[in-house]
Amino acid sequence: MVFRSMKPRHQMWIGLIALGMVAVVRAFAFGTELAPGAAIGSGEPVAPLPPVPELDKAKIRLGGRLFHDPILSKRQTLSCSSCHDLSTGGTVRLQRTIGYDGRMHAFNAPTIFNVGNNYRLGWRGKYTSLTIQNENVLLDRNLMANDWQTLVPRLSADVYYRTRFRMVYGTTPSRDNILDALVTFQQSLTTPNAAFDRFLGGDTDAITAKQQYGYRLFKTYGCVSCHQGSNIGGNMFQIFGVFADPTTSQPATAEPPPSPLDYAEGDWETFRVPSLRNVEVTAPYFHDGRAWTLHEAVSIMGISQLGRDLDENEIEAIVSFLESLTGDYNGKRL
């Protein structure tokens, strides 16, 4: 394959990815033979979700009320759930959401589920702290556009919040306890009991033969080079368009594809690798929401990230595997 006008950094990434894929293929190409009831999680690049953390239930309830309340935004018109709807996979069915002043956000809204299990947060992975990330959302001029001088007195003047904060924290609302309540609620948004997690735990009937085949392809073709661990992504950065421009399927070049996004100089192509948990219910896909179906998304990833033109059977098998990653929230499948 020929790469035109490749940046040195781009070439370096391709070399590292290729080495990673070789290692993955050697380690995982043939899967793991299971004895009945045997757990395989420890020998796989993908891990089950960790146990749900022990969290203060009163803080969860208070944080959940804040998460769904437009009171957090300056004009009291937007809530966290405006972009992270728990009834639609923790995101919304829009390519990119509309912000505070009617301006389109730079990126597609990522799912909020299992966010506490991500090391990097947001499409650019700017934050490693949910507390800092939440504060930036509250203060961002195109998100909540608020400030602490407005928000703290507003919540303190509200009878419900004044009472609840005193009950939960022993004091009136403040920057620290507002953020703590929001973060505690978000940490509670876990989705255990995915079929694939049960498979990793030794239930070999939890996923179908087609899904197991899709998982083998997912490993041998190198998807796990970036999508691994208990969140199956979420903790590293990658170029989008390693082997080909994901927009045109042409060989990767040094020039950024046409886009309305305002990329930082020299950093147009690098994003945090998203988690694939619950990906079945979080369309549209990618940072700009360009793909509305998993079939299309997998096809794009094959060409742009793996250098493979996946055939129909391979795409369907990988999609079937991805559907096994959908978990439960509040006892119900997402």
C-alpha positions in Angstrom: 0.0 0.0 0.0 1.3 3.5 -0.9 1.0 6.4 1.5 1.2 9.9 -0.1 3.0 12.7 1.7 2.9 10.9 5.1 3.9 12.8 8.2 6.9 11.3 10.1 4.6 11.1 13.2 1.9 9.3 11.1 4.6 6.9 9.8 5.7 6.2 13.4 2.1 5.4 14.5 1.6 3.0 11.6 4.8 1.2 12.6 3.8 0.9 16.2 0.3 -0.2 15.3 1.7 -2.9 13.0 4.0 -4.2 15.7 1.1 -4.2 18.1 -1.1 -6.1 15.7 1.6 -8.8 15.3 1.8 -9.2 19.0 -2.0 -9.4 19.3 -2.2 -12.0 16.5 0.5 -14.1 18.1 -1.1 -14.0 21.5 -4.8 -14.3 20.7 -5.2 -15.6 17.1 -6.7 -19.0 18.0 -8.7 -18.0 21.1 -8.8 -20.0 24.3 -10.1 -23.5 24.7 -12.5 -23.6 27.6 -13.3 -26.3 30.0 -17.0 -26.2 31.2 -17.4 -23.4 33.6 -13.9 -22.1 33.2 -13.3 -18.3 33.2 -11.2 -16.9 30.4 -11.1 -13.2 31.3 -7.6 -13.3 32.6 -6.2 -14.6 29.3 -7.9 -12.2 27.0 -7.2 -8.6 25.9 -10.8 -7.7 26.8 -11.8 -7.9 30.4 -15.2 -8.0 32.2 -16.4 -4.8 33.8 -15.1 -4.4 37.3 -17.7 -4.7 40.2 -20.0 -1.8 40.6 -18.2 0.6 43.1 -19.7 1.2 46.5 -21.2 4.6 46.3 -23.2 6.8 48.7 -26.8 6.3 47.6 -27.9 9.7 48.8 -25.2 11.3 46.7 -26.2 9.3 43.7 -29.8 10.5 44.1 -28.8 14.1 44.5 -26.3 13.9 41.6 -29.0 12.3 39.4 -31.3 15.2 40.1 -28.7 17.7 39.2 -27.7 15.7 36.0 -31.3 16.0 34.7 -32.0 19.5 35.8 -31.6 22.5 33.5 -30.8 24.6 36.6 -27.1 23.9 36.0 -27.0 25.9 32.7 -26.8 29.7 32.8 -30.1 30.2 31.1 -31.6 27.1 32.7 -32.4 25.6 29.3 -29.9 22.7 29.1 -29.2 19.8 31.4 -26.5 17.1 31.3 -29.1 14.7 30.0 -29.8 17.0 27.0 -26.8 15.4 25.4 -26.5 12.3 27.5 -29.9 10.7 27.6 -29.9 7.6 29.6 -32.9 6.2 27.6 -30.9 6.3 24.4 -27.6 4.7 25.4 -26.3 7.7 27.4 -26.1 9.8 24.3 -28.5 11.3 21.8 -29.4 10.4 18.2 -27.7 13.4 16.6 -24.4 13.6 14.7 -23.4 16.6 16.8 -25.5 18.3 19.5 -26.5 22.0 19.6 -24.8 24.1 22.3 -25.8 27.0 24.5 -25.9 29.7 21.9 -27.3 27.5 19.1 -23.8 26.7 17.9 -23.1 23.1 16.9 -20.8 21.2 19.2 -17.4 20.2 17.8 -18.0 16.5 18.4 -20.6 13.8 18.7 -21.8 13.3 22.3 -20.1 10.2 23.7 -22.0 7.9 25.9 -22.0 8.6 29.6 -22.3 5.0 30.6 -19.2 3.4 32.2 -17.5 6.8 32.1 -16.0 6.2 35.5 -14.0 3.3 33.9 -12.3 5.5 31.4 -8.9 6.9 32.1 -9.2 9.6 29.4 -12.3 11.6 28.9 -13.8 13.4 25.9 -12.9 12.9 22.2 -9.6 14.7 22.7 -8.9 12.9 26.0 -8.0 16.2 27.6 -9.0 15.2 31.1 -8.2 12.2 33.4 -10.4 13.5 36.2 -14.2 13.4 36.1 -14.3 16.2 38.6 -12.2 18.5 36.3 -14.1 17.4 33.2 -17.5 18.2 34.9 -16.3 21.6 35.9 -15.2 22.4 32.4 -18.6 21.3 31.1 -20.4 23.6 33.5 -18.2 26.6 32.6 -17.7 26.0 28.9 -19.4 28.9 26.9 -20.9 26.5 24.4 -22.0 23.9 27.0 -23.6 25.0 30.3 -22.0 28.5 30.0 -22.3 29.0 33.8 -20.1 30.2 36.5 -19.8 29.4 40.2 -20.8 33.0 41.2 -24.2 32.3 39.6 -24.7 28.6 40.2 -23.9 28.3 43.9 -26.4 31.0 45.0 -29.0 29.7 42.6 -28.9 26.2 44.1 -28.7 27.6 47.6 -31.9 29.6 47.0 -33.7 26.5 45.8 -35.5 24.9 48.8 -35.1 21.4 47.5 -31.4 21.7 46.8 -30.6 23.7 50.0 -32.3 21.0 52.0 -30.8 18.0 50.2 -27.2 19.4 50.3 -27.6 20.0 54.0 -28.8 16.4 54.5 -26.2 14.8 52.3 -23.1 17.0 52.9 -24.0 18.9 56.1 -23.7 22.2 54.4 -25.2 24.4 51.7 -24.3 23.9 48.0 -20.7 24.7 47.1 -18.4 24.1 44.1 -16.9 21.0 45.7 -20.0 19.2 46.8 -21.9 20.1 43.6 -19.1 18.4 41.6 -18.9 15.5 44.0 -22.6 14.8 43.6 -22.4 14.9 39.8 -19.3 12.7 39.7 -20.8 10.2 42.2 -23.9 9.8 40.0 -21.9 9.4 36.9 -19.7 6.7 38.5 -22.9 4.8 39.2 -23.8 4.6 35.5 -22.3 1.2 34.9 -23.8 -1.5 32.6 -22.9 -5.0 33.9 -24.2 -8.3 32.8 -23.4 -8.0 29.1 -23.5 -11.4 27.3 -19.8 -11.1 26.5 -18.9 -10.5 30.1 -20.8 -13.7 31.0 -18.8 -15.5 28.3 -15.6 -14.2 29.8 -16.8 -15.6 33.1 -17.0 -19.1 31.7 -20.6 -19.2 30.3 -19.7 -20.5 26.8 -23.3 -20.4 25.8 -23.7 -16.7 26.6 -22.8 -15.7 23.0 -23.5 -17.3 19.7 -21.0 -19.1 17.4 -21.2 -16.1 15.1 -20.4 -13.7 17.9 -17.4 -15.9 18.9 -16.2 -15.8 15.3 -16.6 -12.1 15.3 -14.5 -11.8 18.5 -11.8 -14.0 16.9 -11.7 -11.6 13.9 -11.7 -8.6 16.3 -8.5 -10.0 17.9 -6.7 -11.4 14.9 -7.3 -8.4 12.7 -5.9 -6.1 15.4 -9.0 -4.2 16.7 -7.8 -5.1 20.2 -4.7 -3.0 19.6 -6.8 0.0 20.5 -10.0 -1.5 21.9 -9.0 -3.5 24.9 -9.4 -3.7 28.7 -12.6 -3.7 30.7 -14.1 -0.7 28.7 -12.9 -2.1 25.4 -11.3 1.2 24.7 -11.5 4.6 26.4 -7.9 4.8 27.6 -5.5 5.6 24.7 -5.2 7.9 21.7 -5.2 6.9 18.0 -5.1 8.5 14.6 -8.4 8.2 12.7 -7.3 7.3 9.2 -4.1 5.3 9.8 -4.2 3.4 6.5 -6.8 5.4 4.5 -8.8 8.6 4.7 -12.0 7.4 6.5 -14.0 9.8 4.4 -12.8 8.7 1.0 -11.2 5.3 1.6 -8.2 6.7 -0.2 -4.6 6.1 1.1 -3.8 8.3 4.1 -2.2 11.7 3.4 -0.7 14.5 5.4 -3.6 16.8 4.7 -6.7 16.9 7.0 -10.0 15.9 5.3 -12.5 18.6 4.7 -14.4 19.2 8.0 -16.3 21.9 9.8 -14.5 21.1 13.0 -12.0 23.5 14.4 -8.9 21.2 14.9 -5.8 22.2 16.7 -2.8 22.8 14.5 -1.1 19.5 13.7 -3.6 17.5 15.7 -6.6 17.1 13.4 -6.4 13.3 13.2 -5.8 12.2 16.8 -8.6 11.2 19.1 -9.3 9.2 22.2 -10.2 5.7 21.3 -13.9 5.3 22.4 -15.2 2.5 24.6 -17.2 -0.1 22.6 -19.4 -1.1 25.5 -23.1 -0.6 24.5 -22.0 0.5 21.0 -25.0 -1.3 19.6 -27.3 1.5 21.1 -25.1 4.6 20.7 -25.4 5.5 17.0 -24.4 7.7 15.2 -20.7 6.7 15.4 -17.3 8.4 15.4 -16.3 11.9 16.6 -18.5 13.6 13.9 -21.3 11.1 13.9 -20.7 10.2 10.2 -21.9 6.6 10.5 -25.5 5.7 11.4 -25.1 1.9 11.5 -22.6 -0.5 13.1 -22.2 -2.2 9.7 -21.0 1.1 8.1 -18.8 1.9 11.1 -17.1 -1.5 11.0 -16.5 -1.2 7.3 -14.9 2.2 7.7 -12.7 1.0 10.6 -11.6 -2.0 8.5 -10.4 0.2 5.7 -9.1 3.2 7.6 -7.6 1.6 10.8 -6.7 -1.9 9.7 -6.0 -1.5 6.0 -8.6 -4.3 5.2 -11.6 -4.3 3.0 -13.7 -6.5 5.1 -16.2 -8.8 3.3 -19.9 -9.0 4.2 -19.5 -12.1 6.4 -16.7 -10.6 8.4 -18.5 -7.3 9.0 -21.7 -9.1 10.1 -19.7 -11.3 12.5 -17.9 -8.4 14.0 -21.2 -6.5 14.4 -22.7 -9.5 16.0 -19.8 -9.6 18.5 -20.2 -5.9 19.2 -23.9 -6.5 20.0 -22.9 -8.9 22.8 -21.3 -5.9 24.6 -24.6 -4.3 25.5 -25.2 -4.4 29.3 -27.9 -3.8 31.8 -28.8 -0.5 33.6 -31.1 -0.7 36.6 -31.7 -4.4 35.9 -32.8 -3.8 32.3 -30.9 -4.3 29.0 -30.0 -1.0 27.4 
